[in-house]
Amino acid sequence: MIRAETTRYLRERIVTARWPELVGAVAASVLPGQHFGANLIVHILHQYHNNHVTQPLLQDELASAAS
């Protein structure tokens, strides 16, 4: 199942005299620099490499799942 999920992370911010600002870390499950979760990335790579699904078909699949 492909579905959109929005996650809001509350991160602590501390302002000190010595450092301009300290920001708390995000969860270890968050992929740095990625907008998509690991399950969607694995699904797309599996479809593309193992099942030889072309990129236009993958885009159609994702577009139909989003609507």
mmCIF file as Biopython writes it, N, C-alpha, C and O atoms, coordinates in Angstrom:
data_model
#
loop_
_atom_site.group_PDB
_atom_site.id
_atom_site.type_symbol
_atom_site.label_atom_id
_atom_site.label_alt_id
_atom_site.label_comp_id
_atom_site.label_asym_id
_atom_site.label_entity_id
_atom_site.label_seq_id
_atom_site.pdbx_PDB_ins_code
_atom_site.Cartn_x
_atom_site.Cartn_y
_atom_site.Cartn_z
_atom_site.occupancy
_atom_site.B_iso_or_equiv
_atom_site.auth_seq_id
_atom_site.auth_asym_id
_atom_site.pdbx_PDB_model_num
ATOM 1   N N  . MET A ? 1  ? 0.846  -1.165 0.000   1.0 0.0 1  A 1 
ATOM 2   C CA . MET A ? 1  ? 0.000  0.000  0.000   1.0 0.0 1  A 1 
ATOM 3   C C  . MET A ? 1  ? 0.897  1.235  0.000   1.0 0.0 1  A 1 
ATOM 4   O O  . MET A ? 1  ? 1.827  1.340  0.800   1.0 0.0 1  A 1 
ATOM 5   N N  . ILE A ? 2  ? 0.617  2.137  -0.877  1.0 0.0 2  A 1 
ATOM 6   C CA . ILE A ? 2  ? 1.356  3.392  -0.954  1.0 0.0 2  A 1 
ATOM 7   C C  . ILE A ? 2  ? 0.423  4.494  -0.489  1.0 0.0 2  A 1 
ATOM 8   O O  . ILE A ? 2  ? -0.679 4.651  -1.015  1.0 0.0 2  A 1 
ATOM 9   N N  . ARG A ? 3  ? 0.872  5.260  0.505   1.0 0.0 3  A 1 
ATOM 10  C CA . ARG A ? 3  ? 0.049  6.354  1.008   1.0 0.0 3  A 1 
ATOM 11  C C  . ARG A ? 3  ? 0.968  7.476  1.496   1.0 0.0 3  A 1 
ATOM 12  O O  . ARG A ? 3  ? 2.122  7.246  1.858   1.0 0.0 3  A 1 
ATOM 13  N N  . ALA A ? 4  ? 0.440  8.655  1.495   1.0 0.0 4  A 1 
ATOM 14  C CA . ALA A ? 4  ? 1.192  9.809  1.966   1.0 0.0 4  A 1 
ATOM 15  C C  . ALA A ? 4  ? 1.132  9.870  3.484   1.0 0.0 4  A 1 
ATOM 16  O O  . ALA A ? 4  ? 0.089  9.624  4.090   1.0 0.0 4  A 1 
ATOM 17  N N  . GLU A ? 5  ? 2.246  10.197 4.078   1.0 0.0 5  A 1 
ATOM 18  C CA . GLU A ? 5  ? 2.317  10.379 5.523   1.0 0.0 5  A 1 
ATOM 19  C C  . GLU A ? 5  ? 3.059  11.673 5.806   1.0 0.0 5  A 1 
ATOM 20  O O  . GLU A ? 5  ? 4.101  11.948 5.212   1.0 0.0 5  A 1 
ATOM 21  N N  . THR A ? 6  ? 2.520  12.451 6.704   1.0 0.0 6  A 1 
ATOM 22  C CA . THR A ? 6  ? 3.184  13.674 7.131   1.0 0.0 6  A 1 
ATOM 23  C C  . THR A ? 6  ? 3.588  13.495 8.582   1.0 0.0 6  A 1 
ATOM 24  O O  . THR A ? 6  ? 2.769  13.145 9.433   1.0 0.0 6  A 1 
ATOM 25  N N  . THR A ? 7  ? 4.852  13.739 8.850   1.0 0.0 7  A 1 
ATOM 26  C CA . THR A ? 7  ? 5.369  13.599 10.206  1.0 0.0 7  A 1 
ATOM 27  C C  . THR A ? 7  ? 5.938  14.942 10.638  1.0 0.0 7  A 1 
ATOM 28  O O  . THR A ? 7  ? 6.726  15.562 9.924   1.0 0.0 7  A 1 
ATOM 29  N N  . ARG A ? 8  ? 5.531  15.368 11.798  1.0 0.0 8  A 1 
ATOM 30  C CA . ARG A ? 8  ? 6.043  16.629 12.341  1.0 0.0 8  A 1 
ATOM 31  C C  . ARG A ? 8  ? 6.993  16.285 13.480  1.0 0.0 8  A 1 
ATOM 32  O O  . ARG A ? 8  ? 6.619  15.626 14.450  1.0 0.0 8  A 1 
ATOM 33  N N  . TYR A ? 9  ? 8.225  16.744 13.338  1.0 0.0 9  A 1 
ATOM 34  C CA . TYR A ? 9  ? 9.233  16.496 14.357  1.0 0.0 9  A 1 
ATOM 35  C C  . TYR A ? 9  ? 9.391  17.733 15.224  1.0 0.0 9  A 1 
ATOM 36  O O  . TYR A ? 9  ? 9.650  18.826 14.722  1.0 0.0 9  A 1 
ATOM 37  N N  . LEU A ? 10 ? 9.234  17.556 16.508  1.0 0.0 10 A 1 
ATOM 38  C CA . LEU A ? 10 ? 9.464  18.643 17.451  1.0 0.0 10 A 1 
ATOM 39  C C  . LEU A ? 10 ? 10.891 18.488 17.964  1.0 0.0 10 A 1 
ATOM 40  O O  . LEU A ? 10 ? 11.223 17.523 18.653  1.0 0.0 10 A 1 
ATOM 41  N N  . ARG A ? 11 ? 11.725 19.466 17.610  1.0 0.0 11 A 1 
ATOM 42  C CA . ARG A ? 11 ? 13.126 19.406 17.990  1.0 0.0 11 A 1 
ATOM 43  C C  . ARG A ? 11 ? 13.436 20.552 18.948  1.0 0.0 11 A 1 
ATOM 44  O O  . ARG A ? 11 ? 13.042 21.697 18.725  1.0 0.0 11 A 1 
ATOM 45  N N  . GLU A ? 12 ? 14.145 20.219 20.010  1.0 0.0 12 A 1 
ATOM 46  C CA . GLU A ? 12 ? 14.494 21.224 21.000  1.0 0.0 12 A 1 
ATOM 47  C C  . GLU A ? 12 ? 15.565 22.160 20.442  1.0 0.0 12 A 1 
ATOM 48  O O  . GLU A ? 12 ? 16.522 21.717 19.806  1.0 0.0 12 A 1 
ATOM 49  N N  . ARG A ? 13 ? 15.392 23.444 20.688  1.0 0.0 13 A 1 
ATOM 50  C CA . ARG A ? 13 ? 16.384 24.454 20.292  1.0 0.0 13 A 1 
ATOM 51  C C  . ARG A ? 13 ? 16.822 25.197 21.552  1.0 0.0 13 A 1 
ATOM 52  O O  . ARG A ? 13 ? 16.004 25.663 22.345  1.0 0.0 13 A 1 
ATOM 53  N N  . ILE A ? 14 ? 18.139 25.288 21.705  1.0 0.0 14 A 1 
ATOM 54  C CA . ILE A ? 14 ? 18.699 25.954 22.878  1.0 0.0 14 A 1 
ATOM 55  C C  . ILE A ? 14 ? 19.628 27.063 22.399  1.0 0.0 14 A 1 
ATOM 56  O O  . ILE A ? 14 ? 20.520 26.832 21.582  1.0 0.0 14 A 1 
ATOM 57  N N  . VAL A ? 15 ? 19.411 28.260 22.913  1.0 0.0 15 A 1 
ATOM 58  C CA . VAL A ? 15 ? 20.280 29.395 22.597  1.0 0.0 15 A 1 
ATOM 59  C C  . VAL A ? 15 ? 21.136 29.660 23.823  1.0 0.0 15 A 1 
ATOM 60  O O  . VAL A ? 15 ? 20.630 29.849 24.930  1.0 0.0 15 A 1 
ATOM 61  N N  . THR A ? 16 ? 22.457 29.671 23.600  1.0 0.0 16 A 1 
ATOM 62  C CA . THR A ? 16 ? 23.386 29.913 24.697  1.0 0.0 16 A 1 
ATOM 63  C C  . THR A ? 16 ? 24.285 31.096 24.354  1.0 0.0 16 A 1 
ATOM 64  O O  . THR A ? 16 ? 24.313 31.560 23.214  1.0 0.0 16 A 1 
ATOM 65  N N  . ALA A ? 17 ? 25.005 31.566 25.340  1.0 0.0 17 A 1 
ATOM 66  C CA . ALA A ? 17 ? 25.933 32.669 25.102  1.0 0.0 17 A 1 
ATOM 67  C C  . ALA A ? 17 ? 27.167 32.183 24.347  1.0 0.0 17 A 1 
ATOM 68  O O  . ALA A ? 17 ? 27.786 32.951 23.611  1.0 0.0 17 A 1 
ATOM 69  N N  . ARG A ? 18 ? 27.525 30.918 24.525  1.0 0.0 18 A 1 
ATOM 70  C CA . ARG A ? 18 ? 28.735 30.391 23.905  1.0 0.0 18 A 1 
ATOM 71  C C  . ARG A ? 18 ? 28.507 29.965 22.459  1.0 0.0 18 A 1 
ATOM 72  O O  . ARG A ? 18 ? 29.355 30.224 21.605  1.0 0.0 18 A 1 
ATOM 73  N N  . TRP A ? 19 ? 27.383 29.319 22.168  1.0 0.0 19 A 1 
ATOM 74  C CA . TRP A ? 19 ? 27.050 28.874 20.815  1.0 0.0 19 A 1 
ATOM 75  C C  . TRP A ? 19 ? 25.786 29.601 20.373  1.0 0.0 19 A 1 
ATOM 76  O O  . TRP A ? 19 ? 24.915 29.885 21.195  1.0 0.0 19 A 1 
ATOM 77  N N  . PRO A ? 20 ? 25.678 29.901 19.092  1.0 0.0 20 A 1 
ATOM 78  C CA . PRO A ? 20 ? 24.478 30.633 18.649  1.0 0.0 20 A 1 
ATOM 79  C C  . PRO A ? 20 ? 23.193 29.853 18.876  1.0 0.0 20 A 1 
ATOM 80  O O  . PRO A ? 20 ? 22.203 30.412 19.349  1.0 0.0 20 A 1 
ATOM 81  N N  . GLU A ? 21 ? 23.200 28.558 18.541  1.0 0.0 21 A 1 
ATOM 82  C CA . GLU A ? 21 ? 21.974 27.770 18.705  1.0 0.0 21 A 1 
ATOM 83  C C  . GLU A ? 21 ? 22.315 26.292 18.635  1.0 0.0 21 A 1 
ATOM 84  O O  . GLU A ? 21 ? 23.086 25.867 17.774  1.0 0.0 21 A 1 
ATOM 85  N N  . LEU A ? 22 ? 21.754 25.528 19.521  1.0 0.0 22 A 1 
ATOM 86  C CA . LEU A ? 22 ? 21.898 24.075 19.500  1.0 0.0 22 A 1 
ATOM 87  C C  . LEU A ? 22 ? 20.547 23.483 19.136  1.0 0.0 22 A 1 
ATOM 88  O O  . LEU A ? 22 ? 19.525 23.859 19.708  1.0 0.0 22 A 1 
ATOM 89  N N  . VAL A ? 23 ? 20.542 22.550 18.180  1.0 0.0 23 A 1 
ATOM 90  C CA . VAL A ? 23 ? 19.290 21.944 17.720  1.0 0.0 23 A 1 
ATOM 91  C C  . VAL A ? 23 ? 19.354 20.453 17.970  1.0 0.0 23 A 1 
ATOM 92  O O  . VAL A ? 23 ? 20.359 19.809 17.668  1.0 0.0 23 A 1 
ATOM 93  N N  . GLY A ? 24 ? 18.281 19.902 18.525  1.0 0.0 24 A 1 
ATOM 94  C CA . GLY A ? 24 ? 18.212 18.473 18.793  1.0 0.0 24 A 1 
ATOM 95  C C  . GLY A ? 24 ? 18.217 17.651 17.510  1.0 0.0 24 A 1 
ATOM 96  O O  . GLY A ? 24 ? 17.795 18.128 16.456  1.0 0.0 24 A 1 
ATOM 97  N N  . ALA A ? 25 ? 18.690 16.428 17.605  1.0 0.0 25 A 1 
ATOM 98  C CA . ALA A ? 25 ? 18.781 15.524 16.454  1.0 0.0 25 A 1 
ATOM 99  C C  . ALA A ? 25 ? 17.404 14.952 16.105  1.0 0.0 25 A 1 
ATOM 100 O O  . ALA A ? 25 ? 16.518 14.880 16.956  1.0 0.0 25 A 1 
ATOM 101 N N  . VAL A ? 26 ? 17.240 14.552 14.857  1.0 0.0 26 A 1 
ATOM 102 C CA . VAL A ? 26 ? 16.006 13.876 14.443  1.0 0.0 26 A 1 
ATOM 103 C C  . VAL A ? 26 ? 16.158 12.383 14.692  1.0 0.0 26 A 1 
ATOM 104 O O  . VAL A ? 26 ? 17.252 11.912 15.007  1.0 0.0 26 A 1 
ATOM 105 N N  . ALA A ? 27 ? 15.086 11.649 14.556  1.0 0.0 27 A 1 
ATOM 106 C CA . ALA A ? 27 ? 15.094 10.210 14.790  1.0 0.0 27 A 1 
ATOM 107 C C  . ALA A ? 27 ? 16.040 9.503  13.823  1.0 0.0 27 A 1 
ATOM 108 O O  . ALA A ? 27 ? 16.259 9.973  12.707  1.0 0.0 27 A 1 
ATOM 109 N N  . ALA A ? 28 ? 16.592 8.386  14.250  1.0 0.0 28 A 1 
ATOM 110 C CA . ALA A ? 28 ? 17.535 7.624  13.423  1.0 0.0 28 A 1 
ATOM 111 C C  . ALA A ? 28 ? 16.857 7.050  12.178  1.0 0.0 28 A 1 
ATOM 112 O O  . ALA A ? 28 ? 17.534 6.756  11.193  1.0 0.0 28 A 1 
ATOM 113 N N  . SER A ? 29 ? 15.547 6.888  12.205  1.0 0.0 29 A 1 
ATOM 114 C CA . SER A ? 29 ? 14.829 6.316  11.059  1.0 0.0 29 A 1 
ATOM 115 C C  . SER A ? 29 ? 14.659 7.311  9.910   1.0 0.0 29 A 1 
ATOM 116 O O  . SER A ? 29 ? 14.267 6.916  8.812   1.0 0.0 29 A 1 
ATOM 117 N N  . VAL A ? 30 ? 14.944 8.585  10.141  1.0 0.0 30 A 1 
ATOM 118 C CA . VAL A ? 30 ? 14.815 9.601  9.100   1.0 0.0 30 A 1 
ATOM 119 C C  . VAL A ? 30 ? 16.028 9.516  8.178   1.0 0.0 30 A 1 
ATOM 120 O O  . VAL A ? 30 ? 17.171 9.599  8.629   1.0 0.0 30 A 1 
ATOM 121 N N  . LEU A ? 31 ? 15.767 9.352  6.888   1.0 0.0 31 A 1 
ATOM 122 C CA . LEU A ? 31 ? 16.846 9.266  5.909   1.0 0.0 31 A 1 
ATOM 123 C C  . LEU A ? 31 ? 17.322 10.663 5.552   1.0 0.0 31 A 1 
ATOM 124 O O  . LEU A ? 31 ? 16.525 11.477 5.084   1.0 0.0 31 A 1 
ATOM 125 N N  . PRO A ? 32 ? 18.603 10.964 5.759   1.0 0.0 32 A 1 
ATOM 126 C CA . PRO A ? 32 ? 19.068 12.318 5.474   1.0 0.0 32 A 1 
ATOM 127 C C  . PRO A ? 32 ? 18.990 12.652 3.989   1.0 0.0 32 A 1 
ATOM 128 O O  . PRO A ? 32 ? 19.416 11.866 3.142   1.0 0.0 32 A 1 
ATOM 129 N N  . GLY A ? 33 ? 18.446 13.817 3.685   1.0 0.0 33 A 1 
ATOM 130 C CA . GLY A ? 33 ? 18.355 14.275 2.309   1.0 0.0 33 A 1 
ATOM 131 C C  . GLY A ? 33 ? 17.261 13.607 1.486   1.0 0.0 33 A 1 
ATOM 132 O O  . GLY A ? 33 ? 17.202 13.811 0.274   1.0 0.0 33 A 1 
ATOM 133 N N  . GLN A ? 34 ? 16.405 12.825 2.103   1.0 0.0 34 A 1 
ATOM 134 C CA . GLN A ? 34 ? 15.353 12.120 1.378   1.0 0.0 34 A 1 
ATOM 135 C C  . GLN A ? 34 ? 13.990 12.699 1.732   1.0 0.0 34 A 1 
ATOM 136 O O  . GLN A ? 34 ? 13.730 13.050 2.882   1.0 0.0 34 A 1 
ATOM 137 N N  . HIS A ? 35 ? 13.133 12.791 0.736   1.0 0.0 35 A 1 
ATOM 138 C CA . HIS A ? 35 ? 11.761 13.240 0.960   1.0 0.0 35 A 1 
ATOM 139 C C  . HIS A ? 35 ? 10.808 12.056 1.078   1.0 0.0 35 A 1 
ATOM 140 O O  . HIS A ? 35 ? 9.643  12.228 1.435   1.0 0.0 35 A 1 
ATOM 141 N N  . PHE A ? 36 ? 11.294 10.868 0.781   1.0 0.0 36 A 1 
ATOM 142 C CA . PHE A ? 36 ? 10.452 9.680  0.756   1.0 0.0 36 A 1 
ATOM 143 C C  . PHE A ? 36 ? 10.963 8.664  1.759   1.0 0.0 36 A 1 
ATOM 144 O O  . PHE A ? 36 ? 12.155 8.623  2.063   1.0 0.0 36 A 1 
ATOM 145 N N  . GLY A ? 37 ? 10.059 7.845  2.272   1.0 0.0 37 A 1 
ATOM 146 C CA . GLY A ? 37 ? 10.424 6.833  3.244   1.0 0.0 37 A 1 
ATOM 147 C C  . GLY A ? 37 ? 11.138 5.648  2.613   1.0 0.0 37 A 1 
ATOM 148 O O  . GLY A ? 37 ? 11.131 5.462  1.396   1.0 0.0 37 A 1 
ATOM 149 N N  . ALA A ? 38 ? 11.745 4.863  3.469   1.0 0.0 38 A 1 
ATOM 150 C CA . ALA A ? 38 ? 12.516 3.712  3.004   1.0 0.0 38 A 1 
ATOM 151 C C  . ALA A ? 38 ? 11.636 2.697  2.279   1.0 0.0 38 A 1 
ATOM 152 O O  . ALA A ? 38 ? 12.092 2.091  1.310   1.0 0.0 38 A 1 
ATOM 153 N N  . ASN A ? 39 ? 10.403 2.491  2.710   1.0 0.0 39 A 1 
ATOM 154 C CA . ASN A ? 39 ? 9.533  1.503  2.065   1.0 0.0 39 A 1 
ATOM 155 C C  . ASN A ? 39 ? 9.227  1.871  0.620   1.0 0.0 39 A 1 
ATOM 156 O O  . ASN A ? 39 ? 9.222  1.000  -0.249  1.0 0.0 39 A 1 
ATOM 157 N N  . LEU A ? 40 ? 8.974  3.141  0.353   1.0 0.0 40 A 1 
ATOM 158 C CA . LEU A ? 40 ? 8.690  3.567  -1.011  1.0 0.0 40 A 1 
ATOM 159 C C  . LEU A ? 40 ? 9.934  3.444  -1.882  1.0 0.0 40 A 1 
ATOM 160 O O  . LEU A ? 40 ? 9.840  3.009  -3.029  1.0 0.0 40 A 1 
ATOM 161 N N  . ILE A ? 41 ? 11.082 3.814  -1.362  1.0 0.0 41 A 1 
ATOM 162 C CA . ILE A ? 41 ? 12.324 3.704  -2.122  1.0 0.0 41 A 1 
ATOM 163 C C  . ILE A ? 41 ? 12.609 2.250  -2.471  1.0 0.0 41 A 1 
ATOM 164 O O  . ILE A ? 41 ? 12.981 1.952  -3.606  1.0 0.0 41 A 1 
ATOM 165 N N  . VAL A ? 42 ? 12.443 1.347  -1.521  1.0 0.0 42 A 1 
ATOM 166 C CA . VAL A ? 42 ? 12.667 -0.083 -1.764  1.0 0.0 42 A 1 
ATOM 167 C C  . VAL A ? 42 ? 11.685 -0.609 -2.804  1.0 0.0 42 A 1 
ATOM 168 O O  . VAL A ? 42 ? 12.069 -1.385 -3.680  1.0 0.0 42 A 1 
ATOM 169 N N  . HIS A ? 43 ? 10.422 -0.197 -2.719  1.0 0.0 43 A 1 
ATOM 170 C CA . HIS A ? 43 ? 9.410  -0.639 -3.681  1.0 0.0 43 A 1 
ATOM 171 C C  . HIS A ? 43 ? 9.777  -0.204 -5.099  1.0 0.0 43 A 1 
ATOM 172 O O  . HIS A ? 43 ? 9.708  -1.002 -6.035  1.0 0.0 43 A 1 
ATOM 173 N N  . ILE A ? 44 ? 10.163 1.054  -5.255  1.0 0.0 44 A 1 
ATOM 174 C CA . ILE A ? 44 ? 10.511 1.570  -6.583  1.0 0.0 44 A 1 
ATOM 175 C C  . ILE A ? 44 ? 11.733 0.850  -7.138  1.0 0.0 44 A 1 
ATOM 176 O O  . ILE A ? 44 ? 11.742 0.451  -8.303  1.0 0.0 44 A 1 
ATOM 177 N N  . LEU A ? 45 ? 12.760 0.682  -6.318  1.0 0.0 45 A 1 
ATOM 178 C CA . LEU A ? 45 ? 13.964 -0.019 -6.787  1.0 0.0 45 A 1 
ATOM 179 C C  . LEU A ? 45 ? 13.674 -1.467 -7.141  1.0 0.0 45 A 1 
ATOM 180 O O  . LEU A ? 45 ? 14.212 -1.984 -8.120  1.0 0.0 45 A 1 
ATOM 181 N N  . HIS A ? 46 ? 12.839 -2.122 -6.365  1.0 0.0 46 A 1 
ATOM 182 C CA . HIS A ? 46 ? 12.479 -3.512 -6.659  1.0 0.0 46 A 1 
ATOM 183 C C  . HIS A ? 46 ? 11.715 -3.610 -7.974  1.0 0.0 46 A 1 
ATOM 184 O O  . HIS A ? 46 ? 12.018 -4.457 -8.815  1.0 0.0 46 A 1 
ATOM 185 N N  . GLN A ? 47 ? 10.727 -2.743 -8.146  1.0 0.0 47 A 1 
ATOM 186 C CA . GLN A ? 47 ? 9.955  -2.755 -9.387  1.0 0.0 47 A 1 
ATOM 187 C C  . GLN A ? 47 ? 10.850 -2.491 -10.600 1.0 0.0 47 A 1 
ATOM 188 O O  . GLN A ? 47 ? 10.724 -3.151 -11.631 1.0 0.0 47 A 1 
ATOM 189 N N  . TYR A ? 48 ? 11.742 -1.533 -10.466 1.0 0.0 48 A 1 
ATOM 190 C CA . TYR A ? 48 ? 12.575 -1.124 -11.598 1.0 0.0 48 A 1 
ATOM 191 C C  . TYR A ? 48 ? 13.622 -2.195 -11.956 1.0 0.0 48 A 1 
ATOM 192 O O  . TYR A ? 48 ? 13.762 -2.568 -13.121 1.0 0.0 48 A 1 
ATOM 193 N N  . HIS A ? 49 ? 14.342 -2.675 -10.960 1.0 0.0 49 A 1 
ATOM 194 C CA . HIS A ? 49 ? 15.451 -3.589 -11.236 1.0 0.0 49 A 1 
ATOM 195 C C  . HIS A ? 49 ? 15.022 -5.050 -11.377 1.0 0.0 49 A 1 
ATOM 196 O O  . HIS A ? 49 ? 15.540 -5.756 -12.242 1.0 0.0 49 A 1 
ATOM 197 N N  . ASN A ? 50 ? 14.112 -5.504 -10.568 1.0 0.0 50 A 1 
ATOM 198 C CA . ASN A ? 50 ? 13.733 -6.924 -10.588 1.0 0.0 50 A 1 
ATOM 199 C C  . ASN A ? 50 ? 12.597 -7.227 -11.546 1.0 0.0 50 A 1 
ATOM 200 O O  . ASN A ? 50 ? 12.594 -8.272 -12.198 1.0 0.0 50 A 1 
ATOM 201 N N  . ASN A ? 51 ? 11.633 -6.323 -11.637 1.0 0.0 51 A 1 
ATOM 202 C CA . ASN A ? 51 ? 10.465 -6.573 -12.482 1.0 0.0 51 A 1 
ATOM 203 C C  . ASN A ? 51 ? 10.527 -5.831 -13.813 1.0 0.0 51 A 1 
ATOM 204 O O  . ASN A ? 51 ? 9.631  -5.968 -14.646 1.0 0.0 51 A 1 
ATOM 205 N N  . HIS A ? 52 ? 11.581 -5.048 -14.012 1.0 0.0 52 A 1 
ATOM 206 C CA . HIS A ? 52 ? 11.801 -4.313 -15.267 1.0 0.0 52 A 1 
ATOM 207 C C  . HIS A ? 52 ? 10.633 -3.388 -15.607 1.0 0.0 52 A 1 
ATOM 208 O O  . HIS A ? 52 ? 10.225 -3.279 -16.763 1.0 0.0 52 A 1 
ATOM 209 N N  . VAL A ? 53 ? 10.107 -2.726 -14.580 1.0 0.0 53 A 1 
ATOM 210 C CA . VAL A ? 53 ? 9.044  -1.745 -14.778 1.0 0.0 53 A 1 
ATOM 211 C C  . VAL A ? 53 ? 9.711  -0.429 -15.162 1.0 0.0 53 A 1 
ATOM 212 O O  . VAL A ? 53 ? 10.624 0.029  -14.476 1.0 0.0 53 A 1 
ATOM 213 N N  . THR A ? 54 ? 9.263  0.172  -16.245 1.0 0.0 54 A 1 
ATOM 214 C CA . THR A ? 54 ? 9.880  1.402  -16.726 1.0 0.0 54 A 1 
ATOM 215 C C  . THR A ? 54 ? 9.511  2.592  -15.846 1.0 0.0 54 A 1 
ATOM 216 O O  . THR A ? 54 ? 8.545  2.542  -15.085 1.0 0.0 54 A 1 
ATOM 217 N N  . GLN A ? 55 ? 10.285 3.647  -15.962 1.0 0.0 55 A 1 
ATOM 218 C CA . GLN A ? 55 ? 10.037 4.834  -15.159 1.0 0.0 55 A 1 
ATOM 219 C C  . GLN A ? 55 ? 8.670  5.469  -15.437 1.0 0.0 55 A 1 
ATOM 220 O O  . GLN A ? 55 ? 8.003  5.881  -14.488 1.0 0.0 55 A 1 
ATOM 221 N N  . PRO A ? 56 ? 8.224  5.567  -16.694 1.0 0.0 56 A 1 
ATOM 222 C CA . PRO A ? 56 ? 6.882  6.135  -16.908 1.0 0.0 56 A 1 
ATOM 223 C C  . PRO A ? 56 ? 5.781  5.305  -16.230 1.0 0.0 56 A 1 
ATOM 224 O O  . PRO A ? 56 ? 4.816  5.869  -15.715 1.0 0.0 56 A 1 
ATOM 225 N N  . LEU A ? 57 ? 5.917  3.984  -16.225 1.0 0.0 57 A 1 
ATOM 226 C CA . LEU A ? 57 ? 4.912  3.157  -15.547 1.0 0.0 57 A 1 
ATOM 227 C C  . LEU A ? 57 ? 4.972  3.353  -14.036 1.0 0.0 57 A 1 
ATOM 228 O O  . LEU A ? 57 ? 3.936  3.364  -13.370 1.0 0.0 57 A 1 
ATOM 229 N N  . LEU A ? 58 ? 6.175  3.507  -13.493 1.0 0.0 58 A 1 
ATOM 230 C CA . LEU A ? 58 ? 6.299  3.783  -12.059 1.0 0.0 58 A 1 
ATOM 231 C C  . LEU A ? 58 ? 5.664  5.122  -11.709 1.0 0.0 58 A 1 
ATOM 232 O O  . LEU A ? 58 ? 4.989  5.243  -10.687 1.0 0.0 58 A 1 
ATOM 233 N N  . GLN A ? 59 ? 5.878  6.127  -12.554 1.0 0.0 59 A 1 
ATOM 234 C CA . GLN A ? 59 ? 5.258  7.436  -12.315 1.0 0.0 59 A 1 
ATOM 235 C C  . GLN A ? 59 ? 3.743  7.349  -12.365 1.0 0.0 59 A 1 
ATOM 236 O O  . GLN A ? 59 ? 3.059  7.971  -11.551 1.0 0.0 59 A 1 
ATOM 237 N N  . ASP A ? 60 ? 3.214  6.589  -13.306 1.0 0.0 60 A 1 
ATOM 238 C CA . ASP A ? 60 ? 1.761  6.410  -13.393 1.0 0.0 60 A 1 
ATOM 239 C C  . ASP A ? 60 ? 1.226  5.721  -12.143 1.0 0.0 60 A 1 
ATOM 240 O O  . ASP A ? 60 ? 0.184  6.102  -11.609 1.0 0.0 60 A 1 
ATOM 241 N N  . GLU A ? 61 ? 1.948  4.704  -11.685 1.0 0.0 61 A 1 
ATOM 242 C CA . GLU A ? 61 ? 1.523  3.966  -10.484 1.0 0.0 61 A 1 
ATOM 243 C C  . GLU A ? 61 ? 1.487  4.895  -9.276  1.0 0.0 61 A 1 
ATOM 244 O O  . GLU A ? 61 ? 0.523  4.883  -8.510  1.0 0.0 61 A 1 
ATOM 245 N N  . LEU A ? 62 ? 2.534  5.700  -9.105  1.0 0.0 62 A 1 
ATOM 246 C CA . LEU A ? 62 ? 2.594  6.600  -7.962  1.0 0.0 62 A 1 
ATOM 247 C C  . LEU A ? 62 ? 1.548  7.715  -8.058  1.0 0.0 62 A 1 
ATOM 248 O O  . LEU A ? 62 ? 0.977  8.122  -7.046  1.0 0.0 62 A 1 
ATOM 249 N N  . ALA A ? 63 ? 1.300  8.205  -9.272  1.0 0.0 63 A 1 
ATOM 250 C CA . ALA A ? 63 ? 0.289  9.238  -9.463  1.0 0.0 63 A 1 
ATOM 251 C C  . ALA A ? 63 ? -1.109 8.711  -9.155  1.0 0.0 63 A 1 
ATOM 252 O O  . ALA A ? 63 ? -1.922 9.417  -8.557  1.0 0.0 63 A 1 
ATOM 253 N N  . SER A ? 64 ? -1.392 7.474  -9.562  1.0 0.0 64 A 1 
ATOM 254 C CA . SER A ? 64 ? -2.709 6.900  -9.289  1.0 0.0 64 A 1 
ATOM 255 C C  . SER A ? 64 ? -2.872 6.589  -7.808  1.0 0.0 64 A 1 
ATOM 256 O O  . SER A ? 64 ? -3.987 6.646  -7.289  1.0 0.0 64 A 1 
ATOM 257 N N  . ALA A ? 65 ? -1.788 6.263  -7.119  1.0 0.0 65 A 1 
ATOM 258 C CA . ALA A ? 65 ? -1.864 5.980  -5.682  1.0 0.0 65 A 1 
ATOM 259 C C  . ALA A ? 65 ? -2.063 7.264  -4.898  1.0 0.0 65 A 1 
ATOM 260 O O  . ALA A ? 65 ? -2.677 7.248  -3.832  1.0 0.0 65 A 1 
ATOM 261 N N  . ALA A ? 66 ? -1.552 8.380  -5.414  1.0 0.0 66 A 1 
ATOM 262 C CA . ALA A ? 66 ? -1.666 9.659  -4.705  1.0 0.0 66 A 1 
ATOM 263 C C  . ALA A ? 66 ? -3.068 10.239 -4.808  1.0 0.0 66 A 1 
ATOM 264 O O  . ALA A ? 66 ? -3.466 11.026 -3.950  1.0 0.0 66 A 1 
ATOM 265 N N  . SER A ? 67 ? -3.818 9.876  -5.827  1.0 0.0 67 A 1 
ATOM 266 C CA . SER A ? 67 ? -5.144 10.464 -5.997  1.0 0.0 67 A 1 
ATOM 267 C C  . SER A ? 67 ? -6.234 9.627  -5.415  1.0 0.0 67 A 1 
ATOM 268 O O  . SER A ? 67 ? -7.405 10.001 -5.486  1.0 0.0 67 A 1 
#
